[in-house]
């Protein structure tokens, strides 16, 4: 069976866990050579091991997505090691659940930097190499929170809404210059990932035991299921399936679009 991403080189940010990990594993399964990018070296290296154990090819790249120099280093390494880049998945993000009147400016700026600045920096850094590689696909992971407001998540909503419209503008720029790069956004709903445990702890994993974190994840799963018309929380693989489609030749006529994968939450 032909693999839909065979011969492609793909970089996924935030790939050490959650949706990024799911995307990296699924894309490797479709034949892509993966650059697993994250600040979490141990988690990223473990994902590379999983890919290798399944017969795929992957390399870890330490990447601070909110830093220009880190992106320059990542692109230089991609060209030096792989010789090309065909796919970029801008996935890295944090969510801090805080009412506006209680949110510090530092928390606001941190979400802007990781969730929105990173997409600009990644797009700008990757575009020349992707063009030299013959073109390709960028997928920016937004959220249903980029399509509607959610009380207590103003910072997250602002960044994810920005990702949505930046995607459309960047897609048109690429189309106008004819560099054969397509750019689309995906908008997940309630997906079972660690971001939901981190959101009440300033965007970082709480210093709690494994049992306590497992209990919080279970509560998150239950809440997501209640809020989703299909009746269950999504998995990273559900989002990865959309990423694979948008990065495949089957989506060659799709750019500037938004793909909602939310179990019907936005239509309820």
N, C-alpha and C positions, 0 to 999 in steps of 0.2 A: 504493500500500500504506500502510495506517495504521501510524504509528510508535507503539510502546508507551509512550513517555515524552513524547509531544508535549504542549506546554503546561506542562510541569513545570520548576521551577527546582531545580537540584541542586548541592550543595556536596560536594566530595571532598577530604579531607585527604591530605597526602603525594602530591599529584597530579602532581608534577614528574617522577616516574620510577616504574618498576616497576608493581606492581598498581594503584596510584592512577592513573598515567598511562593504563594500559589501560582502567580503568573510565571515566575522563573521556572518552576518545576513543569508546568504545563507547556510552556513554550519550548523548553528543552526536549520534551516528549514529542514535539512536532518538528524536531530537527534543527532548531536554532542553536547556535553557539552563544552561551550566556555570559554576560558580564554582570555578576551579582554585586550590586553597589549598595553600600550602607556604611554607617559609622560603627555599627556593631560587627566587629571583626569575627568574634566567635560564632555568632549566629549566621553570618554570611558564609563563613568557611564551611559550616555544617550543611548549609543549603548546597554548596558546591559539591560536597561529598555525596549528598543524596542524588544529585544529578549524575555524578560520575558512576555511582553504584548502579544506576538505571541505564548506563551505557551512553550517557550524554556527555557534553563538553561544557565546562564552566570555569570561570576564573573570578576570584574575589577582587573587588576594587574598593578601597576605602574612599568614601565620597561624602563630604559635608555639603549637602545640596544648596545651602544658603551662602556658600563662599565661592567667589569667582575663580580664585586660584585652584581650588579643589576640582572644579569643572574642567579647567584647562589641563590639569594633570590627568584627569580621567580620559579626556579626548586624545591626548598625546599617547597615553598608554594603549588606548583602543587601536589607534592607527599603528602603533609600534608592534603590538602583540597579534592583533587580528587582521590588520591591514584594511579594515573597512568598518562601517557601522550602517546598518539598514533599519534598525528599530530602536526607538527610545520610548520607554514607558516611565513617565513622570508620576510616580506613585507616592513617594515619601510625604508624610503629613503627620501633624499632631492635632488633637482636639482638646481644648481647655473649656470645661463647662463652668462658666462664671457669669452671673448677671452683670450688665454693663456698669452699674454703679459700684460694683465690687472688683471689677477687672482692672489690674494694673496696666500701665502703658507698656511695661516690659512684657507682660503676657500677650498683649495685643500684637506687639512688634514681633514676638517670637513666632506666633502663628502666621503672620504675614511673611516672615522670612522663610520659614520651612515650607509653608503650603503654597505661596504665590510667587515670591521672589525666585524660588527654586525652579519653577516652571519657565519663567523668563530666562534665567541663567542657563538652564539646561537646553532650552530650545535654541538660544543664541549660540551656545558653544557647540552643539551637535550639528547644526544645519550645514556648515561648510563641509564637514567630513561626510555627512550623509549624501550631500550633493556630489562629492567626489566619488562616492561609492555607487553612484547611479540612481540615487533616490531611495525612498523608503517610506516608513510610516512612523509617526509619533502619536502616542496615546496618552492623554492627560487624565489622570483619575481625579474627577471632581466628586460630587456627592449629590444626593437628593437635596442636601442642605445648600447646594448651589443653585437650586431651582425654587426653593421656598424658604421662608423665614422660620426659625425655630427658637423659641424663648430660651434664654440661657446660653445660646451658642452663637451670639452675634459675631464674634471674631471668626469663628469657623465658617459661618455662612458667608461673611464678607469675602474671605479668601477663596472659598469654593465657587462663589458666583464670579469672582474675578478670573478664576481658571477657565470657566465656561466661555466668557467673552474673549479672553485672550486667545483661546484656542481658535475661535472663529476668525479673528483678525489675522492671526499667524497663518491659518490655512489659506486665506485669500492672498496674503503676500507671497506665499510659496507658489500658488497657482499663477499669479501674475508674472513672476519671474521665470516660471517654467522649470523649476529644479526637480520636479518629479517627487516631491515630498508631500504626503498627505498628513493632515493633523486633525484628530477627532478627540472628543471627550467622552468618558464613561461616568455615569452617575449612579453609584451603588446606593441601595437602601440599607436595611438592617442586616449587616454581614457580621458573622461571628469572628471577631478579631480582637487582639489585645487593646486596640485603641479605646474600646469602651471601658475597660478597666482603668486605663490611664487618664481618661478625661476628667475624672473627679480628683485627680492627684497632680494637677498642674502639667498634665501631658506626659508624665513619666510613670513607669511601673511602680506601684506602691511597695514599700518595704514590708511585705507580709509573707507569711508562709505559703507553701504550695497549696495547702488545703483551703486557705482563705481566698487565694486568687482563683482557685477552681470554683469555689462557691460563688464568687462575684461573676465569673464567666457564665455559670449556669443561670444566675439571675438575669444577666444580660440576654442570654438565649431566650429565656421565657418572655422577657419584655419585648424583644424584637419579634417573636412569633405572634404576640398579641397585637402588635402594631402593623402586621403584614397580612393583607387579605388572603394570601396563599396558606397562611397558618404556620409557617416555619421560618427560621432565620436562614439567611443566605450563607454560603460558604465561599472562601476565596476562589475555589474552582469555578464557581458560577460567574465571577467577574473575569477570571482568566479566559473563559470560553469566549467572552465578548472581545477581549484583547486579541486573542488569536484570530478571530474573524477580521477585525479591523486592520491587523498587520498582514493579512494574507492577500494574495492576488485576487481573491474573490471579492474584496472590497475596493478594487482599483478605481471605482467611480464614486467613492464615499470620502468626502473631506468637509471639514467645518461642521460636522454633524455631532449630535449628542445621543448617546445610547444609554437609556435608563434601564437599570437592572435592579429592581426593587421589590419584586413579588407583588406588584400592584399597589404599593403604598401611596403613590402620587395620584392614583385614579380613584382612591377611596373617598 
